[in-house]
Amino acid sequence: MNEDALNIQIRKFLKKTGITSQRAIEQAVRDGIRAGTVRNGDRLEATMSLSIRQLGLDVDVVDTLEIEE
């Protein structure tokens, strides 16, 4: 196995998922603020799920996003 090539592939995947996720979260927060369902000071629990079926990998990363002024 080529460790360097694997590392590059993983980094490309993480970059793509990171950018896509950030844009989706930012848009959802803006929409929530406009709709009045999200306010400054709110704490939003976020969960990111990673699954690779062929490896039997299922990982959830949970964190809290604080909406500040």
MODELLER restraints for C-alpha pairs under 7 A, 6 or more apart:
rsr = mdl.restraints
at = mdl.atoms
rsr.add(forms.Gaussian(group=physical.xy_distance, feature=features.Distance(at['CA:29:A'], at['CA:38:A']), mean=6.87, stdev=0.5))
rsr.add(forms.Gaussian(group=physical.xy_distance, feature=features.Distance(at['CA:32:A'], at['CA:38:A']), mean=4.87, stdev=0.5))
rsr.add(forms.Gaussian(group=physical.xy_distance, feature=features.Distance(at['CA:33:A'], at['CA:39:A']), mean=5.97, stdev=0.5))
rsr.add(forms.Gaussian(group=physical.xy_distance, feature=features.Distance(at['CA:40:A'], at['CA:67:A']), mean=5.14, stdev=0.5))
rsr.add(forms.Gaussian(group=physical.xy_distance, feature=features.Distance(at['CA:40:A'], at['CA:68:A']), mean=5.14, stdev=0.5))
rsr.add(forms.Gaussian(group=physical.xy_distance, feature=features.Distance(at['CA:40:A'], at['CA:69:A']), mean=5.77, stdev=0.5))
rsr.add(forms.Gaussian(group=physical.xy_distance, feature=features.Distance(at['CA:41:A'], at['CA:66:A']), mean=6.47, stdev=0.5))
rsr.add(forms.Gaussian(group=physical.xy_distance, feature=features.Distance(at['CA:41:A'], at['CA:67:A']), mean=5.21, stdev=0.5))
rsr.add(forms.Gaussian(group=physical.xy_distance, feature=features.Distance(at['CA:41:A'], at['CA:68:A']), mean=5.54, stdev=0.5))
rsr.add(forms.Gaussian(group=physical.xy_distance, feature=features.Distance(at['CA:42:A'], at['CA:66:A']), mean=5.93, stdev=0.5))
rsr.add(forms.Gaussian(group=physical.xy_distance, feature=features.Distance(at['CA:42:A'], at['CA:67:A']), mean=5.35, stdev=0.5))
rsr.add(forms.Gaussian(group=physical.xy_distance, feature=features.Distance(at['CA:43:A'], at['CA:64:A']), mean=6.22, stdev=0.5))
rsr.add(forms.Gaussian(group=physical.xy_distance, feature=features.Distance(at['CA:43:A'], at['CA:65:A']), mean=5.60, stdev=0.5))
rsr.add(forms.Gaussian(group=physical.xy_distance, feature=features.Distance(at['CA:43:A'], at['CA:66:A']), mean=4.50, stdev=0.5))
rsr.add(forms.Gaussian(group=physical.xy_distance, feature=features.Distance(at['CA:43:A'], at['CA:67:A']), mean=6.29, stdev=0.5))
rsr.add(forms.Gaussian(group=physical.xy_distance, feature=features.Distance(at['CA:44:A'], at['CA:64:A']), mean=5.45, stdev=0.5))
rsr.add(forms.Gaussian(group=physical.xy_distance, feature=features.Distance(at['CA:44:A'], at['CA:65:A']), mean=5.03, stdev=0.5))
rsr.add(forms.Gaussian(group=physical.xy_distance, feature=features.Distance(at['CA:44:A'], at['CA:66:A']), mean=6.35, stdev=0.5))
rsr.add(forms.Gaussian(group=physical.xy_distance, feature=features.Distance(at['CA:45:A'], at['CA:63:A']), mean=5.91, stdev=0.5))
rsr.add(forms.Gaussian(group=physical.xy_distance, feature=features.Distance(at['CA:45:A'], at['CA:64:A']), mean=4.47, stdev=0.5))
rsr.add(forms.Gaussian(group=physical.xy_distance, feature=features.Distance(at['CA:45:A'], at['CA:65:A']), mean=6.31, stdev=0.5))
rsr.add(forms.Gaussian(group=physical.xy_distance, feature=features.Distance(at['CA:46:A'], at['CA:62:A']), mean=5.69, stdev=0.5))
rsr.add(forms.Gaussian(group=physical.xy_distance, feature=features.Distance(at['CA:46:A'], at['CA:63:A']), mean=5.44, stdev=0.5))
rsr.add(forms.Gaussian(group=physical.xy_distance, feature=features.Distance(at['CA:46:A'], at['CA:64:A']), mean=5.83, stdev=0.5))
rsr.add(forms.Gaussian(group=physical.xy_distance, feature=features.Distance(at['CA:46:A'], at['CA:65:A']), mean=6.90, stdev=0.5))
rsr.add(forms.Gaussian(group=physical.xy_distance, feature=features.Distance(at['CA:47:A'], at['CA:60:A']), mean=6.41, stdev=0.5))
rsr.add(forms.Gaussian(group=physical.xy_distance, feature=features.Distance(at['CA:47:A'], at['CA:61:A']), mean=5.57, stdev=0.5))
rsr.add(forms.Gaussian(group=physical.xy_distance, feature=features.Distance(at['CA:47:A'], at['CA:62:A']), mean=4.44, stdev=0.5))
rsr.add(forms.Gaussian(group=physical.xy_distance, feature=features.Distance(at['CA:47:A'], at['CA:63:A']), mean=6.60, stdev=0.5))
rsr.add(forms.Gaussian(group=physical.xy_distance, feature=features.Distance(at['CA:48:A'], at['CA:60:A']), mean=5.56, stdev=0.5))
rsr.add(forms.Gaussian(group=physical.xy_distance, feature=features.Distance(at['CA:48:A'], at['CA:61:A']), mean=5.10, stdev=0.5))
rsr.add(forms.Gaussian(group=physical.xy_distance, feature=features.Distance(at['CA:48:A'], at['CA:62:A']), mean=6.47, stdev=0.5))
rsr.add(forms.Gaussian(group=physical.xy_distance, feature=features.Distance(at['CA:49:A'], at['CA:59:A']), mean=5.75, stdev=0.5))
rsr.add(forms.Gaussian(group=physical.xy_distance, feature=features.Distance(at['CA:49:A'], at['CA:60:A']), mean=4.43, stdev=0.5))
rsr.add(forms.Gaussian(group=physical.xy_distance, feature=features.Distance(at['CA:49:A'], at['CA:61:A']), mean=6.41, stdev=0.5))
rsr.add(forms.Gaussian(group=physical.xy_distance, feature=features.Distance(at['CA:50:A'], at['CA:58:A']), mean=5.71, stdev=0.5))
rsr.add(forms.Gaussian(group=physical.xy_distance, feature=features.Distance(at['CA:50:A'], at['CA:59:A']), mean=5.17, stdev=0.5))
rsr.add(forms.Gaussian(group=physical.xy_distance, feature=features.Distance(at['CA:50:A'], at['CA:60:A']), mean=6.33, stdev=0.5))
rsr.add(forms.Gaussian(group=physical.xy_distance, feature=features.Distance(at['CA:51:A'], at['CA:57:A']), mean=5.36, stdev=0.5))
rsr.add(forms.Gaussian(group=physical.xy_distance, feature=features.Distance(at['CA:51:A'], at['CA:58:A']), mean=4.54, stdev=0.5))
rsr.add(forms.Gaussian(group=physical.xy_distance, feature=features.Distance(at['CA:51:A'], at['CA:59:A']), mean=6.55, stdev=0.5))
rsr.add(forms.Gaussian(group=physical.xy_distance, feature=features.Distance(at['CA:52:A'], at['CA:58:A']), mean=6.76, stdev=0.5))
